[in-house]
Amino acid sequence: MGLEEDIESLEEEIAETPYNKSTEAHIGRLKAKLAELKEKLEAQEAGGSGGGGYAVEQHGDATVALVGFPSVGKSSLINAMTNADSEVGAYEFTTLDVNPGMLEYRGANIQLLDVPGLIEGAAGGRGGGKEILSVIRAADLVIFMLSAFEVEQYERLSEELYNVNIRVDEEPPSVTVRRKGKDGIDVNTSGDMDLDEDTVKEILRERGFINADVTIRGNPSVDKLIDGVMDNRVYMPSLVAVNKVDLIEPSYVDTMKAQLREQGIDPDEAIFISAAEEKGLDSLKDQMWAELGLIRIYMDKPGRGIDWEEPLIIREGETVDDALQKLGGTLDERFRFARVTGPSAIHDEQQVGRDHVLEDEDVLRVVARR
Ligand SMILES: Nc1nc2c(ncn2[C@@H]2O[C@H](COP(=O)(O)OP(=O)(O)OP(=O)(O)O)[C@@H](O)[C@H]2O)c(=O)[nH]1
């Protein structure tokens, strides 16, 4: 049997086995095996089509993937939000049918990618599906784009992403596994786990661990635990944008909101837009900014003063050291200390070291050796 058939028969077996305490460990083992086989298949396909996956070069400070069915308005949104002249890197995607645009917002360059092929069986690996998925996997944020008349499409979209191991708006489960020389598998939990130890052991053995210490925090499900022991899961935030709201009648709003709720989307968190009439775009940009966790650092350059026009863009939680890496050149080697004025500083011109955590709109001056 080929991998595909093996996967299919495992999926059938899982579907046919009732889930209860006495079958939990068995199901855990089957699901772990399934995850292994899928990983193998993925590696095989990536290898077969030109060697080791598709490295998508990152442009700008962050990348956002727009996913949605055909005709929901993805291209229109990219055109409305980006500057047509700044279509950096279009050549890279010509074979992938990915349509990029660069949005300049608060001094940051945010690359928007329209990935149209997703729904055409991408998760099953047909056509250019795999390449498209690797584009999404490399993104920092996913925007689910829905038409106001077809918000139920959300479910298919999120399923597709789940099936290719993209986890949106989920924290990675807290599972650490350390191999050891003997004594089998030892499971340590924080006490609130419902899964049996046997289930954990089955899953780990299936993953190839014979002797290991496993530490699990919280109360993961079988699927989450498997996520925690696999290497090919990616975690990213998402937003839901509902487009074409210019076309809906006021009387339809409640119906649409109810449909959103049925999909598990809080209507207050969805962003209602009209790409055609350029409405709601500021709010979308704002939310994107927040989800991406970008912050602006204004550099105070010797002899040139503070550059308020083109801030250095880094991420929330990053430090002076991260800023130095991003600035490049020899500043890193010559660094002596920095002076910070702004939200992260206790007082103006505070002297700080590499570990200092910066905040949005800090002014940073690097004092370096000559
Ligand atoms: N009324 C209205 N029409 C829109 C809006 N956004 C897009 N459209 C129209 O919807 C159609 C599809 O828009 P596209 O931007 O091509 O959609 P797409 O998602 O990129 O579609 P594919 O390229 O097929 O993946 C076009 O005729 C657009 O003019 C909107 O906000 N309001």
The ligand as an SDF file (V2000), in Angstrom:
LIG
                    3D

 32 34  0  0  0  0  0  0  0  0999 V2000
  -19.9830   45.7360   -4.4900 N   0  0  0  0  0  0  0  0  0  0  0  0
  -18.7730   45.3030   -4.2260 C   0  0  0  0  0  0  0  0  0  0  0  0
  -18.1270   44.5430   -5.1290 N   0  0  0  0  0  0  0  0  0  0  0  0
  -16.9030   44.1120   -4.8260 C   0  0  0  0  0  0  0  0  0  0  0  0
  -16.2660   44.4560   -3.6100 C   0  0  0  0  0  0  0  0  0  0  0  0
  -15.0510   43.8820   -3.6040 N   0  0  0  0  0  0  0  0  0  0  0  0
  -14.9170   43.2160   -4.7630 C   0  0  0  0  0  0  0  0  0  0  0  0
  -16.0230   43.3510   -5.5120 N   0  0  0  0  0  0  0  0  0  0  0  0
  -16.2710   42.7670   -6.8320 C   0  0  0  0  0  0  0  0  0  0  0  0
  -16.2710   41.3580   -6.7220 O   0  0  0  0  0  0  0  0  0  0  0  0
  -15.6630   40.7540   -7.8580 C   0  0  0  0  0  0  0  0  0  0  0  0
  -14.4910   39.8740   -7.4430 C   0  0  0  0  0  0  0  0  0  0  0  0
  -13.4900   40.6880   -6.8760 O   0  0  0  0  0  0  0  0  0  0  0  0
  -11.9570   40.2710   -6.8810 P   0  0  0  0  0  0  0  0  0  0  0  0
  -11.2280   41.3110   -6.1390 O   0  0  0  0  0  0  0  0  0  0  0  0
  -11.5030   39.9360   -8.2370 O   0  0  0  0  0  0  0  0  0  0  0  0
  -12.0500   38.9470   -6.0320 O   0  0  0  0  0  0  0  0  0  0  0  0
  -10.9230   37.8890   -5.6960 P   0  0  0  0  0  0  0  0  0  0  0  0
  -11.2460   37.3660   -4.3590 O   0  0  0  0  0  0  0  0  0  0  0  0
   -9.5880   38.4720   -5.8930 O   0  0  0  0  0  0  0  0  0  0  0  0
  -11.2330   36.7940   -6.7540 O   0  0  0  0  0  0  0  0  0  0  0  0
  -10.2310   35.7710   -7.4840 P   0  0  0  0  0  0  0  0  0  0  0  0
   -9.2170   36.6130   -8.1830 O   0  0  0  0  0  0  0  0  0  0  0  0
  -11.1450   35.0190   -8.3710 O   0  0  0  0  0  0  0  0  0  0  0  0
   -9.6290   34.9190   -6.4000 O   0  0  0  0  0  0  0  0  0  0  0  0
  -15.2410   41.9120   -8.7540 C   0  0  0  0  0  0  0  0  0  0  0  0
  -16.2370   42.1040   -9.7090 O   0  0  0  0  0  0  0  0  0  0  0  0
  -15.1820   43.0940   -7.8060 C   0  0  0  0  0  0  0  0  0  0  0  0
  -15.4280   44.3010   -8.4530 O   0  0  0  0  0  0  0  0  0  0  0  0
  -16.9970   45.2840   -2.6820 C   0  0  0  0  0  0  0  0  0  0  0  0
  -16.5430   45.6290   -1.5900 O   0  0  0  0  0  0  0  0  0  0  0  0
  -18.2370   45.6490   -3.0370 N   0  0  0  0  0  0  0  0  0  0  0  0
  1  2  1  0
  2  3  2  0
  2 32  1  0
  3  4  1  0
  4  5  2  0
  4  8  1  0
  5  6  1  0
  5 30  1  0
  6  7  2  0
  7  8  1  0
  8  9  1  0
  9 10  1  0
  9 28  1  0
 10 11  1  0
 11 12  1  0
 11 26  1  0
 12 13  1  0
 13 14  1  0
 14 15  2  0
 14 16  1  0
 14 17  1  0
 17 18  1  0
 18 19  2  0
 18 20  1  0
 18 21  1  0
 21 22  1  0
 22 23  2  0
 22 24  1  0
 22 25  1  0
 26 27  1  0
 26 28  1  0
 28 29  1  0
 30 31  2  0
 30 32  1  0
M  END
$$$$
